[in-house]
């Protein structure tokens, strides 16, 4: 389920964001197999904007997400969308 808009979609059509258990680093999980606490977001820029603006990412990952991390994730998200044209990775 997308954290931004709440729509249910197959996992392969969503982008996973995960907080790694070892160091707490927050990354996009392109494989969908990284260990850690994660959440999913649609392949829509609007959904990423919502989770950033409403601080849903901090609540979903149960940690404070720094502004630098949010900016990095937003850039990675935009890059994934442009590279894949919004299509499923894999």
JOUR-V193620 format. One record per helix or strand of 3 or more residues. SS is the DSSP state (hx for helix, st for strand). FROM is the first residue (numbers start at 1). LEN is the number of residues. If there is no record, write none. Layout:
ss:SS from:FROM len:LEN
ss:SS from:FROM len:LEN
This chain:
ss:hx from:11 len:3
ss:st from:15 len:5
ss:st from:26 len:4
ss:st from:37 len:5
ss:hx from:45 len:9
ss:hx from:56 len:6
ss:hx from:67 len:18
